[in-house]
Structure formats: C-alpha cells, structure tokens
Amino acid sequence: MALLIVCGVCAHGQGPFCGIVGTEGCTAVKCNDPRIIGWATGCEVVFGPVDLRGHPDSIVTFASNGNNAIGPVVLGNNDSYNTYPVVPLGDGGYATVTFDEPIHNVNGYDFAVFENSFDDYFLELAFVEVSSDGERFVRFPATSLTQTETQIGGMGQLDATYINNLAGKYRGGWGTPFDLEELRDSTGIDIDNITHVRVVDVVGSIDPAYGTYDAYGHIINDPFPTFSYSAGYDLDGVCVLGESSSISAPQHSVIKSVYPNPASDRVVVSLNPANLQSGNQTIYIYDISGRCMMERVVPASSSSVSISTAQLRNGVYIVKAGAETVRLMVAR
C-alpha cells in the first residue's frame, strides 16, 4: 500500500524546485528555442546604485539606456553565449519592456526573461512584474529558500533548486519562463493582454536595512555587494512564447506524465519504469513557497499513482520525483 504523508518541511538533500540547465525537469528556455515568437521592442530603465549601502548616488553606468535589452538574445559561434551587451540594473533598479503585440495567456509558459550569468551557479536575481496598461503592475510570487545565515559574496554561488519565479535562475543564453495563469486571480491586470513586463533587481543583502523579501517573507540572499559599474541584475532580453510553449519532461525522465493538469480533486502521476532506481519511489508535492504538502511513497512494483488534491487550495504546485520537477495547477 502506498503511504501518504502530509508535512510541513521535506528535507532530502536539495530544494523543491527544478535545477540547472541540463538536469531533468529543468524549465529553462534556450534563446533560439523554436517556441519563441517574439522579443521585446522597447525598454525604459530606472538605474540603481552600484552599492546601495551608503552610496545611493553611485548609479551604474555600463548602459546609458535600455537598448541592449531590445530584440533577441544571440548565441555566438559553436552555440556559445556572449555575456554582453546587456542592461545592468544596479541595486534595486528596474527595466520596463514593451512589445509590438500584447502577450497572451497561452497553454504553458508565456514569456521568458534572460540574464547573462557565465555559469550555472553565479546567479543575480530579479523580481518580475506584468501590466496591461503600464501603470498597474502585479508581481509573480517569488520564492527564495537559500540559507540566510551567511551572506552570499559578490562572486558567490546559489543553488537553483531553492529558487522559483525569480529571473536570473539560469545561466546566460537560457531564460527563466513565467506563466500568466499563476496571476489569474490578480486584480488590475488582464492576463490575456499584457503590454508591459518589469524586471526589478533583487538587493541580495541579508541585512534587513537593505535586503528584499520574497512573497513569503524570506529575505533573499544573492551575490552582494557587487562593486562594479555593471552591478545588479543584467537584463539581456525578454521573449514571448507561443501556443506550443508547454514544456514537457524529456523521454528519459522519471516522471512520464502528471494528469489531469489542471487538476481538481485528484491527479495521476505516471512514472517511467525503465528510468526508476530499484526500490520504492517517493513523490513530493510542494506549494510555490517551498512548503512540502504531501509525500507519496510508491512501491517499486507500481508505475502510476493517484493522489487526492482535495485538501489543496487552488494554485500552482510542484510535483517532484528524484531530481525532476513538474508543475501542477489545481483549479476547481
């Protein structure tokens, strides 16, 4: 018999969200992905300081305007990524990009935001907000579960599995995708007619006098300070994704399918038997704050399990098996 556990915290070696480019379940969007149907065509920037602590007037100077964030992110020879040109935002700075045509809420992810990190672990993060009129903006609910006891240094490293709904989660050339369906219950915006996307630098200090917080009250720890004329989040571009943008798991993955999705009272998680390790398999369901809502221990002889979602509120959840994560929407 499968065992269902409802829990507050699931500690099993890594965070609850998908990991770096190339790992199973990763949702990163490559800058030449065929699902991309357009790019930002306009950008206005309010630059922040190089170092917010006692130096509020030392504004970043690498880019004098937002032109470097307009149009496609380009790969170089041999599929390599050129880390410039970009628009560094500075501490707490922000860029607002616009498009020739509004972004619509399609099936799956709707747009992706690109940063220029040179590897999978030096991650400079940013909040993402959207608007239908350029005046009223709604922020995607971001989660940062990175430890807050020790400050991540200016060239420090982060684990992507502890980060959700923050731009900059992936290395240069790979965008962080966002799904407007998550904002369906928000007021003041039309998720089928998004005209503006705003990218706001996270001030990654764990000092409450300077730091910023995720949607659940966690202070966000990312590389800080960065004493540079190109400090803060480096915006490279924002792409629009089309109807085929639903990102599915690779054929070699542990999770074969999560159905129905959206779910109402029950969801069936199907596993790929050939890709399972010997012994029982544990399935975790997290909410987007990183809290573990359920654990399901599945016997080795099973390849498909049915899980009641009746106790879950409407919203976005993460189904995890092994190192792989798949998003689940609960809607009634």
Secondary structure, 3 states (H helix, E strand, C coil): CCEEECCCCCCCCCCCCCCCCCCCCCCCEECCCCCEEEECCEEEEECCEEECCCEEEEECCCCCCCHHHCCCCCECHHHCECCCCCEECCCCCEEEEEEEEEECCCCCCCEEEECCCCCCCCCCCEEEEEECCCCCEEECCCEECCCCCCCCCCCCCCCHHHEECCECCCCCCEEEEECHHHHCCCCCCCCCCEEEEEEEECCCCCCCCCCCECCCCCECCCCCCCCCCCCCCEECEEEEECCCCCCCCCCCCCEEEEECCCECCEEEEEECHHHCCCCCEEEEEEECCCCEEEEEEECCCCCEEEEECCCCCCEEEEEEECCEEEEEEECC
